[in-house]
Amino acid sequence: MKTKTISHAVLLISMAAVIPAAQAQGTDTKTSSIEEKSAILPGSLTTVIADSASFSTLGKALKAAGLDATLGGRQEFTVFAPTDEAFGKLPPSTLTQLLLPENKEKLRMLLLYHVVAGKVSAAELSNGEVKTVNGEKVKVEVATDKIEVGGAKVYSSDVKATNGFMHSIGRVLVPESLEGFAGLKR
């Protein structure tokens, strides 16, 4: 009887030592997977945008909208990226208003109107409408000498990132849902 009691005691002590160690490992795993999700991967669309002098405003806007981690991950996207000059064409206070914390969702909608799910090279673009990540459609026009997206000319295309393509455009595209906000016009 004493042997059974001692065996049970040893078993309970062993379990008491193992369970906290397993729980600690589980916590570490959860923490590292959360960190992985929010990590911006080298060579991703976010880093390509951040590394280019012509897209500093877009980089700042992506960060303010919380989209830098999304475009910096493994999921594949195509970005029609407005240059700093394109953002400069907006009414003076519009960008300031969009970057305010209370307008984060409007900024997200605006930026996601420039993003298409999947890798789409310039050669794969065709005439018609394409659904953007914000849920609205944008018109694409392709000719032998030019490509336009939402009426904005594509200046440089097929800038490769590990998770997609970036095509630079000379105008900020305004989705129908935001027309009129802070002077935004389609």
C-alpha positions as CSV (number, residue, x, y, z in Angstrom):
1,M,0.0,0.0,0.0
2,K,2.9,2.3,0.9
3,T,4.5,1.7,-2.5
4,K,1.3,2.7,-4.3
5,T,1.0,5.9,-2.2
6,I,4.7,6.7,-2.9
7,S,4.2,6.0,-6.6
8,H,1.2,8.3,-6.8
9,A,3.1,11.0,-4.9
10,V,6.1,10.7,-7.3
11,L,3.7,10.8,-10.3
12,L,1.9,13.9,-9.0
13,I,5.2,15.7,-8.3
14,S,6.5,14.8,-11.8
15,M,3.3,16.1,-13.4
16,A,3.5,19.3,-11.3
17,A,7.0,19.9,-12.7
18,V,6.0,19.0,-16.4
19,I,2.8,21.0,-16.7
20,P,4.2,24.5,-16.0
21,A,7.1,23.8,-18.4
22,A,4.6,22.8,-21.1
23,Q,2.4,25.8,-20.4
24,A,5.5,28.1,-20.6
25,Q,6.4,26.5,-24.0
26,G,2.9,27.1,-25.2
27,T,3.1,30.7,-24.2
28,D,6.4,31.2,-26.0
29,T,4.9,29.6,-29.1
30,K,1.9,31.9,-29.0
31,T,4.1,34.9,-28.5
32,S,6.4,34.0,-31.4
33,S,3.6,33.3,-33.8
34,I,2.0,36.7,-32.9
35,E,5.4,38.4,-33.5
36,E,5.7,36.5,-36.8
37,K,2.3,37.8,-38.0
38,S,3.3,41.4,-37.3
39,A,6.8,41.2,-38.6
40,I,7.6,42.9,-41.8
41,L,9.5,40.6,-44.0
42,P,12.6,41.7,-46.0
43,G,11.9,42.2,-49.6
44,S,8.1,42.5,-49.1
45,L,5.9,45.2,-50.6
46,T,6.2,47.3,-47.4
47,T,10.0,47.3,-47.5
48,V,10.1,48.0,-51.2
49,I,7.8,51.0,-50.6
50,A,9.8,52.1,-47.6
51,D,13.1,51.8,-49.5
52,S,12.0,54.1,-52.3
53,A,12.4,57.8,-52.0
54,S,9.3,58.4,-54.2
55,F,6.9,56.7,-51.9
56,S,7.6,58.1,-48.4
57,T,4.0,59.5,-48.1
58,L,2.5,56.1,-49.1
59,G,4.8,54.4,-46.5
60,K,3.7,56.8,-43.8
61,A,0.0,56.3,-44.7
62,L,0.3,52.5,-44.7
63,K,1.8,52.6,-41.2
64,A,-0.9,55.0,-40.0
65,A,-3.6,52.7,-41.4
66,G,-2.0,49.6,-39.9
67,L,-1.5,48.1,-43.3
68,D,2.3,48.0,-43.3
69,A,2.3,44.6,-41.5
70,T,-0.4,43.3,-44.0
71,L,1.7,44.2,-47.0
72,G,4.9,43.2,-45.2
73,G,3.8,39.6,-44.7
74,R,3.6,36.5,-46.9
75,Q,0.2,37.1,-48.5
76,E,0.5,38.1,-52.1
77,F,-0.8,41.5,-53.4
78,T,-0.4,43.9,-56.2
79,V,-0.2,47.6,-55.3
80,F,-1.0,50.5,-57.6
81,A,1.3,52.9,-55.6
82,P,0.7,56.6,-55.7
83,T,4.0,58.6,-55.7
84,D,4.7,61.4,-53.3
85,E,3.9,63.8,-56.2
86,A,0.5,62.1,-56.6
87,F,-0.3,62.7,-52.9
88,G,0.8,66.3,-53.4
89,K,-2.0,66.8,-55.9
90,L,-4.6,66.2,-53.1
91,P,-6.2,69.3,-51.5
92,P,-3.8,70.6,-48.9
93,S,-5.6,69.5,-45.7
94,T,-6.9,66.1,-47.1
95,L,-3.8,64.0,-46.3
96,T,-3.6,65.7,-42.8
97,Q,-7.2,64.8,-42.1
98,L,-6.8,61.2,-43.4
99,L,-3.8,60.6,-41.1
100,L,-5.8,61.6,-38.0
101,P,-6.5,58.5,-35.7
102,E,-10.3,59.1,-36.0
103,N,-10.1,58.7,-39.8
104,K,-8.1,55.5,-39.8
105,E,-10.9,53.5,-41.4
106,K,-11.3,56.0,-44.2
107,L,-7.5,56.0,-44.8
108,R,-7.6,52.1,-44.9
109,M,-10.5,52.2,-47.4
110,L,-8.5,54.7,-49.6
111,L,-5.3,52.7,-49.5
112,L,-7.0,49.3,-50.0
113,Y,-8.6,50.7,-53.2
114,H,-5.0,50.7,-54.5
115,V,-4.5,47.0,-53.7
116,V,-5.5,43.9,-55.6
117,A,-5.2,40.4,-54.1
118,G,-2.5,38.2,-55.7
119,K,0.5,38.9,-57.9
120,V,-0.5,40.6,-61.1
121,S,2.2,41.7,-63.5
122,A,1.7,44.4,-66.2
123,A,1.5,41.7,-68.8
124,E,-1.4,40.1,-66.9
125,L,-3.5,43.3,-66.7
126,S,-6.3,43.6,-69.3
127,N,-9.1,46.0,-70.1
128,G,-12.0,45.9,-67.7
129,E,-12.6,46.2,-64.0
130,V,-10.6,44.6,-61.2
131,K,-11.9,44.1,-57.7
132,T,-9.7,45.8,-55.1
133,V,-9.1,44.6,-51.5
134,N,-11.5,47.3,-50.2
135,G,-14.3,45.6,-52.1
136,E,-14.8,48.2,-54.8
137,K,-13.8,47.9,-58.5
138,V,-11.4,50.0,-60.4
139,K,-11.2,50.3,-64.2
140,V,-8.1,49.1,-66.0
141,E,-7.3,50.2,-69.5
142,V,-4.4,48.6,-71.4
143,A,-3.0,49.8,-74.7
144,T,0.3,48.9,-76.5
145,D,2.0,52.0,-75.2
146,K,0.3,52.6,-71.8
147,I,-1.6,51.2,-68.9
148,E,-4.1,53.2,-66.8
149,V,-5.7,52.3,-63.6
150,G,-8.7,54.3,-62.5
151,G,-7.7,56.9,-65.1
152,A,-4.2,57.2,-63.6
153,K,-1.2,56.4,-65.8
154,V,1.1,53.6,-64.7
155,Y,4.6,55.1,-64.8
156,S,6.7,52.1,-63.7
157,S,5.4,48.6,-63.6
158,D,6.4,45.2,-62.3
159,V,8.5,46.4,-59.4
160,K,9.0,43.0,-57.7
161,A,8.6,42.2,-54.1
162,T,8.7,38.8,-52.4
163,N,5.0,38.9,-52.0
164,G,3.8,40.7,-55.1
165,F,4.2,43.5,-57.6
166,M,4.1,47.3,-57.3
167,H,3.0,49.5,-60.2
168,S,3.6,53.3,-59.6
169,I,0.8,55.7,-60.6
170,G,0.7,59.5,-60.7
171,R,-2.6,60.0,-59.0
172,V,-4.3,58.9,-55.8
173,L,-7.3,56.8,-56.6
174,V,-10.5,57.7,-54.8
175,P,-13.1,55.0,-54.2
176,E,-16.7,55.9,-54.7
177,S,-17.3,55.4,-50.9
178,L,-15.0,58.2,-50.0
179,E,-15.9,60.8,-52.7
180,G,-16.5,64.1,-51.1
181,F,-14.5,63.3,-47.9
182,A,-12.1,66.2,-47.2
183,G,-12.3,67.4,-50.8
184,L,-11.5,64.0,-52.4
185,K,-12.7,63.7,-56.0
186,R,-12.8,60.7,-58.3
